[in-house]
Amino acid sequence: MSRGALRLAVTLGDPRGIGAETVLGAAVPFLREFPDYELVLLGAPESEGLPPPEGLPDRVRFQGTGAFDGSTRSAGAASLAALEAGVRRCLSGRAHGLVTAPVHKPALHAAGRDVPGQTELLQSLTGAPDVGMLMAAESSRLGVPIRILLATTHIPLRAVPHAVTGDRLARQARLLHHALRSGWQISRPRLALCGLNPHASDDGLFGDEEARILFPAAEGLREEGIEITDPLPADTVFLRLVDGRADAVVAPYHDVGMAVFKTLAFGHGVNTTLGLPFVRTSPDHGTAFDIAGTGKADPASTLAALRLAARMAARIHFPGTTPTGAADGPPSSPPHPPVS
């Protein structure tokens, strides 16, 4: 690619967790694969596993964004400061994408930010009108890509039926359709819609949300030119990913999608936020305080998050080019008939 170096801003997450360890473990293979990229690490200098500046790999530099004194509150404040610095870098053009290591939600709350997670926090920091949580793995235990959009995220199960509206499903599906076209370069994405009730209500035997909300939403999206199925039962819809009949599934609530995703792709999956004014990815695991500093943390998911952010950022900032390292990237969809 004929351009200068691209940069990813990488937050180290909670300084007590495995963020720094996994980021440093992933940095060397990532930079070997993507020689056009630089990494800027953002976080507390006291982060577990972070070496002194002279110990960092080439094309990696560190910017301290807050001190950590050992308390939960300061851990949350350091995590928040890193995220704010990463957002500023991306919005100003000094970074082309953001990769975020795991944070501890109670620590964020202790630091004064009462948010369900990083997705919602990033939406607040950027003012994005709509965001989507896409769990993506280009390599899974079944050898096929797994992409699942969670139409609702961190809310109690009892709140899900009220949150799953036709407007919400349509907005989330539009975000997904756009992301698959721009970031994955899938020319005609095929979406499958997961039902809310058992057996997708079985013609009204187990609820009416499918008839009232999901079927009309799917029909409206198809009228817009978005290829999406009618609601399908949760016990079969994900097979469409396995056998190649769909590029992604829209799941109506968090656990119905995450249970499948982590079963098939845990450790190699990536949490991708759709709808932000820049690319953002994150590994699919948590802070893992219990193994921090032991050398047991697996950097595979962080490496996957760096790779996906790099490919998406290059395609968005330099459309029509092929980023270095794309050989292992997402394949384009083959020709296919419309889904129903």
C-alpha positions in Angstrom: 0.0 0.0 0.0 1.4 3.4 -1.0 1.0 5.3 2.2 2.7 6.1 5.5 2.3 4.0 8.6 -1.1 3.4 10.0 -1.5 3.5 13.8 -3.7 1.6 16.2 -4.4 3.0 19.6 -4.4 0.2 22.1 -5.8 0.6 25.7 -4.3 -1.7 28.3 -7.6 -2.0 30.3 -7.7 -2.6 34.0 -4.1 -2.3 35.3 -4.6 -5.3 37.6 -5.7 -7.6 34.7 -4.0 -9.4 31.8 -4.4 -6.5 29.3 -0.8 -5.5 29.1 0.4 -9.1 29.0 -1.8 -10.1 26.2 -1.2 -6.9 24.2 2.6 -7.4 24.4 2.2 -11.0 23.6 0.3 -10.2 20.5 2.3 -7.2 19.4 5.4 -9.0 18.0 3.5 -11.4 15.7 1.1 -8.6 14.7 3.8 -6.2 13.7 5.6 -8.9 11.8 2.5 -9.6 9.8 1.5 -5.9 9.4 4.7 -3.9 8.7 2.8 -0.8 7.8 1.4 -0.4 11.3 2.5 1.2 14.6 0.9 0.6 18.0 0.4 3.3 20.7 -0.3 1.7 24.1 -2.4 3.8 26.5 -2.8 3.0 30.2 -1.3 3.2 33.6 2.5 2.8 33.9 1.9 0.4 36.8 -0.1 -2.0 34.6 0.6 -5.6 35.4 3.1 -7.0 32.8 4.0 -3.7 31.2 7.8 -3.5 30.7 9.8 -0.2 30.8 9.7 1.9 27.6 13.1 0.6 26.5 11.7 -3.0 26.7 8.9 -2.4 24.2 9.1 -3.9 20.7 10.0 -1.8 17.7 7.1 0.3 16.4 5.4 0.2 19.8 5.4 3.1 22.1 3.7 3.8 25.4 1.8 6.9 26.6 0.8 6.9 30.3 -2.7 8.1 30.8 -3.2 7.9 34.6 -1.6 6.5 37.7 -2.7 3.4 39.6 -2.4 3.3 43.4 -3.8 -0.2 43.9 -7.4 0.8 44.6 -10.4 -0.2 42.6 -11.3 3.4 42.1 -7.9 4.3 40.6 -8.0 1.1 38.4 -11.3 2.4 37.0 -9.9 5.9 36.6 -6.8 4.6 34.8 -9.0 2.5 32.4 -11.3 5.4 31.7 -8.4 7.8 31.0 -6.9 5.4 28.5 -10.2 5.0 26.7 -10.7 8.8 26.6 -7.2 9.2 25.2 -7.8 6.5 22.6 -11.0 8.1 21.4 -9.2 11.5 21.1 -6.5 10.0 19.0 -9.0 8.3 16.7 -11.2 11.4 16.3 -8.2 13.6 15.6 -6.8 11.2 13.0 -3.7 10.4 15.0 -4.8 6.8 15.2 -6.8 4.9 12.6 -8.5 2.4 14.9 -8.9 1.5 18.6 -8.2 -1.8 20.2 -9.3 -2.1 23.9 -8.1 -4.6 26.5 -10.7 -5.7 29.1 -11.9 -3.4 31.9 -13.5 -4.2 35.2 -17.0 -2.7 35.2 -17.2 -2.3 39.0 -14.0 -0.3 38.8 -15.5 2.0 36.2 -18.5 2.5 38.5 -16.2 3.2 41.4 -14.5 5.9 39.3 -17.8 7.6 38.6 -18.9 6.1 35.2 -22.0 4.1 35.6 -22.0 2.3 32.3 -22.8 -1.4 31.4 -19.5 -1.8 29.5 -17.0 -0.3 27.0 -19.4 -0.3 24.1 -21.8 2.0 25.8 -19.0 4.1 27.2 -17.5 4.6 23.7 -20.9 5.5 22.4 -21.2 8.2 25.1 -17.6 9.5 24.5 -18.2 9.8 20.7 -21.9 10.8 20.6 -22.6 8.0 18.1 -26.4 7.8 17.6 -26.4 4.0 17.2 -23.9 1.4 18.0 -23.9 -2.4 17.6 -22.0 -5.2 19.3 -20.8 -7.7 16.7 -19.0 -10.8 17.9 -16.7 -11.9 15.0 -14.3 -14.8 14.6 -12.8 -15.5 11.2 -11.6 -18.8 12.6 -13.7 -21.1 14.8 -13.7 -24.6 16.1 -15.8 -25.6 13.1 -13.4 -24.0 10.6 -16.0 -21.4 9.5 -16.4 -17.7 10.2 -18.8 -16.9 13.0 -20.4 -13.4 13.2 -23.2 -12.7 15.6 -24.7 -9.2 16.2 -26.3 -8.8 19.6 -29.3 -6.5 19.0 -29.6 -5.9 22.7 -26.6 -6.1 25.0 -26.1 -5.7 28.7 -29.7 -5.6 30.0 -31.6 -7.9 32.3 -33.5 -10.7 30.6 -36.8 -9.4 31.9 -36.2 -6.2 29.9 -35.4 -7.9 26.6 -39.0 -8.2 25.3 -39.5 -4.4 25.7 -36.2 -3.6 24.2 -36.6 -5.8 21.0 -38.5 -3.4 18.8 -38.9 -3.3 15.1 -37.0 0.0 14.9 -34.1 -1.3 17.0 -33.8 -4.5 14.9 -33.9 -2.5 11.7 -31.2 0.0 12.9 -29.0 -2.8 14.1 -29.3 -4.8 10.9 -28.4 -1.7 8.9 -25.3 -1.2 11.0 -24.3 -4.8 10.4 -25.1 -4.7 6.6 -22.9 -1.6 6.2 -20.0 -3.0 8.3 -19.9 -6.3 6.4 -19.8 -4.3 3.1 -17.1 -1.8 4.2 -15.0 -3.6 6.8 -15.3 -7.2 5.5 -15.8 -6.3 1.8 -18.7 -8.7 1.4 -20.6 -7.2 -1.5 -24.0 -8.6 -0.7 -24.2 -9.6 2.9 -26.6 -12.4 3.9 -28.2 -11.9 7.3 -30.2 -14.4 9.3 -32.6 -13.2 12.0 -32.9 -15.2 15.2 -36.3 -15.5 16.8 -37.1 -14.3 20.3 -39.4 -17.1 21.5 -38.9 -20.9 21.4 -39.3 -22.2 17.9 -39.7 -18.6 16.8 -43.2 -18.7 18.5 -44.4 -21.6 16.3 -47.1 -19.5 14.6 -48.1 -17.8 17.8 -48.2 -20.8 20.2 -45.3 -19.4 22.3 -45.7 -15.7 22.0 -46.6 -13.0 19.4 -43.3 -11.0 19.2 -42.4 -12.7 15.9 -45.6 -11.8 14.2 -45.9 -8.3 15.7 -42.2 -7.2 15.6 -39.7 -9.5 13.9 -41.5 -10.5 10.7 -42.5 -6.9 9.8 -38.9 -5.7 10.6 -37.4 -8.3 8.3 -39.9 -7.5 5.5 -39.1 -3.8 5.8 -35.3 -4.4 5.6 -35.8 -6.5 2.5 -37.7 -3.6 0.9 -34.6 -1.5 1.6 -32.5 -4.0 -0.3 -31.0 -5.7 2.8 -30.9 -9.5 2.5 -32.2 -11.0 5.7 -34.3 -14.0 6.6 -37.6 -14.0 8.5 -37.1 -14.9 12.1 -35.8 -18.5 12.5 -35.7 -20.6 15.7 -32.6 -20.1 17.8 -31.9 -23.9 17.8 -31.3 -23.9 14.0 -30.5 -20.4 12.8 -26.8 -20.6 13.7 -26.4 -23.6 11.5 -26.7 -21.1 8.6 -23.3 -19.8 9.6 -21.9 -23.3 9.8 -23.1 -24.4 6.3 -22.3 -21.1 4.6 -25.9 -19.9 4.0 -25.4 -16.7 6.0 -22.6 -14.2 6.7 -23.9 -13.1 10.1 -26.8 -13.7 12.5 -28.8 -11.0 14.3 -29.5 -12.3 17.8 -32.2 -10.6 19.8 -30.5 -10.7 23.1 -27.0 -11.1 24.7 -26.8 -14.7 25.9 -28.6 -16.4 23.0 -25.8 -15.1 20.8 -22.9 -15.2 23.2 -23.5 -18.8 24.3 -23.1 -20.0 20.7 -20.2 -17.6 19.9 -18.1 -18.5 22.9 -18.8 -22.2 22.5 -17.5 -22.1 18.9 -14.9 -19.4 19.0 -13.8 -18.4 22.6 -10.2 -17.4 22.7 -10.1 -16.4 19.0 -13.2 -14.1 18.9 -13.3 -10.3 18.6 -15.9 -7.9 20.0 -16.4 -5.2 17.3 -18.3 -2.0 17.9 -20.3 -0.9 14.9 -21.5 2.7 14.4 -18.6 4.5 15.9 -16.7 7.1 13.8 -13.7 4.8 13.8 -12.9 1.1 14.0 -12.9 -0.4 17.5 -12.2 -4.0 18.4 -11.6 -5.9 21.7 -10.7 -9.5 22.7 -13.5 -11.7 23.7 -12.4 -12.4 27.3 -12.3 -10.5 30.6 -9.6 -9.1 32.9 -8.7 -12.6 34.4 -7.4 -11.2 37.6 -6.7 -14.7 38.9 -4.0 -15.3 36.3 -2.6 -11.8 35.8 1.2 -11.8 36.2 1.5 -15.6 36.0 2.4 -15.8 32.3 -0.6 -18.0 31.6 -2.6 -15.4 29.6 -3.3 -16.4 26.0 -2.8 -13.5 23.6 -4.7 -15.2 20.7 -7.9 -13.2 21.0 -5.9 -9.9 21.4 -4.0 -10.8 18.2 -7.3 -11.5 16.4 -8.6 -8.1 17.6 -5.4 -6.3 16.3 -5.6 -8.1 13.0 -9.3 -7.3 12.4 -8.8 -3.7 13.4 -5.9 -3.4 11.0 -7.7 -4.9 8.1 -10.9 -2.9 8.6 -9.0 0.4 9.2 -6.9 0.0 6.0 -10.0 -0.8 3.9 -11.9 2.2 5.3 -9.1 4.7 5.2 -7.6 3.4 1.9 -10.6 1.8 0.0 -9.7 -0.4 -2.9 -6.3 -1.4 -1.5 -5.2 -4.8 -0.1 -3.7 -4.4 3.4 -0.6 -6.3 4.3 -1.6 -9.4 6.3 -4.9 -9.8 4.4 -4.1 -13.4 3.4 -5.7 -14.8 6.5 -8.5 -12.2 6.5 -12.2 -12.6 5.9 -13.1 -14.1 2.6 -15.5 -12.4 0.2 -18.9 -14.1 -0.2 -19.3 -16.3 -3.2 -22.4 -15.8 -5.5 -25.5 -17.1 -3.7 -29.3 -17.1 -4.1 -31.5 -14.8 -2.0 -32.3 -16.2 1.4 -35.9 -16.5 2.7 
